[in-house]
Amino acid sequence: MPVSPICLCPSCPAHRRAASTTPTPCPFYPTSSMTDAQWAVLEPLPPPPGNTAGKGGRPEKHPRRTTLDAIFYVVRGGIAWRQLPRDLPPAMTVYDIFRRWTQADVWPRVHDALRDLVRVYAGRQPLPTAAIVDSQTVRAAETVPSSTAGYDAGKKTKGRKRHIATDTLGLLLAVVVTPATIQDRDGAHRVLAALRAAIRATFATRSSANPVPDMTDVTDLAQEVVLAGHSPNSLLRGRLSIGSGR
């Protein structure tokens, strides 16, 4: 049951405006609303308000913190936009901001900032130097166009394949979605190309790294590729020597 107590967070823009007049309830939902510490991490990540193409733009009507709370409410509850509570910003306003921030690549920045923070709390460096690469074929619905789907003969599945790279804590570093016809080693090449971290060692299954993908056109790093077989003791080490990247 959501609650709407008087906002006690001094960093909330809505609370600051109300503090000079009559205090008004600030929407707060325990499962989706941010704390002051969480907002301090996310506040600098969205793009500046207004039109960034030099054509100006009117000031934003709703506080960004409340707008983010509304987006998290939709994601947390898996509901339609129009089912947002009335004490949050209007649904179409929230959706429009969500769409604009998606086009501005805000969510990858949010994800990366939170992942780096988790690594620091775990006693690691913010940027990892090792990655684990793997893939999974997912059956596609009939509505998925054939141009973005394919047939994985090994899994006997028609659909898409998601290639991911994680750090050694299991935190996501990069993800690439391809038709299921793409070989694991080719998908691994695309995932490694998408990594922003200075990866020095990559752990991969034999299907993802045999033969080891040529990364000369992607990076100038030298990576050690560890091939993991089906048994715990079957680890083969290969050296991926990279020349000067372009």
Beta strands, then each sheet from edge to edge (+ up, - down):
strand 1: 130-139
strand 2: 150-152
strand 3: 157-166
strand 4: 172-179
strand 5: 201-205
strand 6: 223-228
strand 7: 235-240
sheet 1: 2+ 3- 1+ 5+ 6+ 7-
sheet 2: 2+ 3- 4+
end
